[in-house]
Amino acid sequence: MKLKTLYLAVAVLLANTTYAQKHHTKKRMEQTTNHKLIIYQLLPRLFGNTQTLNKTNGSIEENGVGKLNDINDKALQQIKKMGFTHVWYTGVIEHATMTDYSQYGIKADDPDIVKGRAGSPYAIKDYYDIDPDLAVDVKNRVGEYEALIKRTHANGLKVLMDLVPNHVARTYGSDVKPAGVRDFGEDDDKSKGFSPKNDFYYIPGQQFVVPQGYNPGGDEFKSPLKDGHFDENPAKATGNDVFSATPSINDWFETMKLNYGVDYMDHRRNHFDPIAPLWNKVYDILHYWSEKGVDGFRCDMVEMVPIEFWGWVIPKLKAEHPGLVFIGEAYDKGKYNDYIFKGKFDYLYDKVGLYDAIKRLTRDEHHSSTWEINAVWNHDSKGIDEHMLRFMENHDEQRIACNDFAGNPWLAVPGMIITATLNTGPVMVYFGQEVGEPAHGTEGFSGNDGRTSIFDYWGVPEHQKWVNNHEYDGANLSADQQKLRGFYHNLLTAVHNSEALKSGAFYELMMANERQPGFDTRLYIYARYTHNHRILVITNFNRSDRKLTVKLPEDLLTKLNQSGHKQFTDLLSGAKFNTDDISKGVEVSLPAMSGLLLEF
């Protein structure tokens, strides 16, 4: 009890001592003209797959695969109707796989260095090509992706795709690169462990050794290439910075690290003058896809690539395509400012901040508190909060409905409300999240870990009920799933349509209400507002109902020019709340694990 009291006292002190700074931040946010990105992430390999066998380590024939053409006008119209502005097509670039496409002139990959029957989308094999798994006509796979880009735009949505800048598959080699483009490693001096002119890092005189104990594809998978060996001499360093010819099975052994001019063997000494050849090669890739109409890039593991590169390449591309968006996957809070202001990223992942805090609250962990949310915007991402991309699911994280997270998709309601409305930065939803997909089952390389596999061929059962044989009408969803999807629809369309939620200022109401009867630190309360529009956000992470009279402080009411009788309308349910005198607050009832978006 004493520890809890001390924790709250420190949190209140932090909020008080930063009062002036908070109002400075709010003023800057009021001036922001940021357009709120609402992103739907989907893996085409899984999204349109209607086969239901789901055999562990199943082949493409057994378990099926989604196609780019499956993402038809009906699907895109439904995504748009949910309030989304962007679609992130994850894993569309050609990557290493155990499926043989040699009949189409595509060199077969050695399964000993492929993770999963389908392969990891983050082990890129050819940056200028599209995954043949995703094509109806394999020879026209790039054309089918170009058609999807046009189809997405025609339905009022923008296109995001991956850039994996730190590493590539060990079998990397582009057979469709544009004329004049030099391939990765094509001009390397392999006798040198490091050279600022090389694209890869080498271990001279040593042959690469496949980790012992790796059984690619399981016992049933047979291939003449599956022999525990891979011919790579000299060996190259792995994507997770292992400078050894004998990486472990837990390393990113299937990938090779790219060299931006950083000598890891000499205290990470930089060689950026002149810039490494790789810089222009990665620029060429981004330019290639931008010219095809891609609107932005989600950049993988940006902290493993020197910030100087980002500060060079992003402005160069934005000079050509001013509306281009760059999102960085980053986890070091101490480097966020550098990646925004020096690296020129538009947005960064807020995983170690808001995501982790929301997950603890959603799971009802003993020491979790909504003051942790205060710490995110008031400390972790102070001054750059509008640059933080928020989510509760993505391909790396566990599904909310899995037993290791919440076990019930409805428990995400308060966290998802905050995730979507805390600031003007993007919010992202992972396909299947909106119908409560729990990711049950052992897919193959991916175990029964609460994540939908990115390595294996698989069907996504609850999502498939919405797909309904590519009708995308949700006809097979249960009543509860329809209701859940309705919650996401109401939340995201409210964000999409609300001036206050898209671009408004933020005012936290925790201190104004901490002495109110019924208040506790599983409630989180704030206002979002512009001159013309006001939203009061109230969330309850308690596993029981709460009643509270929410107070709005005098300075906020003066700023909003509000007094007297007011009616509040919940944008999520349509429910009405009235107060005879707004200065005395508004009385609300909140069911367990719920929230309100009160427009007034």
Salt bridges, closest charged atoms under 4 A:
GLU62 OE2 - LYS55 NZ 2.87
ASP70 OD1 - HIS470 NE2 3.63
GLU94 OE2 - LYS125 NZ 3.92
ASP109 OD2 - LYS125 NZ 3.24
ASP129 OD2 - ARG141 NH2 2.74
ASP131 OD2 - HIS95 NE2 3.81
GLU146 OE2 - LYS292 NZ 2.44
ASP162 OD1 - ARG298 NH1 3.89
GLU186 OE2 - ARG182 NH1 3.11
ASP187 OD1 - ARG182 NH2 2.52
ASP189 OD2 - LYS192 NZ 3.99
ASP199 OD2 - LYS281 NZ 2.55
GLU220 OE1 - LYS55 NZ 2.71
GLU232 OE2 - ARG170 NH1 2.54
GLU232 OE1 - LYS236 NZ 4.00
ASP241 OD1 - LYS257 NZ 2.93
GLU254 OE1 - LYS115 NZ 3.09
ASP266 OD2 - ARG269 NH1 3.85
GLU291 OE2 - HIS321 NE2 2.95
ASP295 OD2 - HIS153 NE2 2.65
ASP300 OD1 - ARG298 NH1 2.94
GLU320 OE1 - HIS287 ND1 2.95
GLU329 OE1 - ARG298 NH2 3.07
ASP338 OD1 - LYS342 NZ 3.74
ASP346 OD1 - LYS318 NZ 2.54
ASP350 OD2 - ARG390 NE 2.62
ASP356 OD1 - LYS351 NZ 2.96
ASP364 OD1 - ARG522 NH1 2.51
GLU365 OE2 - ARG363 NE 2.84
GLU372 OE1 - ARG360 NH2 2.59
ASP380 OD2 - LYS333 NZ 3.43
ASP380 OD1 - HIS379 ND1 3.21
ASP385 OD1 - ARG390 NH2 2.68
GLU386 OE2 - ARG28 NH1 2.55
GLU393 OE1 - ARG399 NH1 2.76
ASP396 OD2 - HIS395 NE2 3.36
ASP449 OD2 - ARG451 NH1 3.78
GLU462 OE1 - LYS465 NZ 2.91
GLU471 OE1 - LYS74 NZ 2.74
GLU514 OE2 - ARG515 NH1 3.85
ASP520 OD2 - ARG546 NE 2.85
GLU599 OE2 - HIS533 NE2 2.53
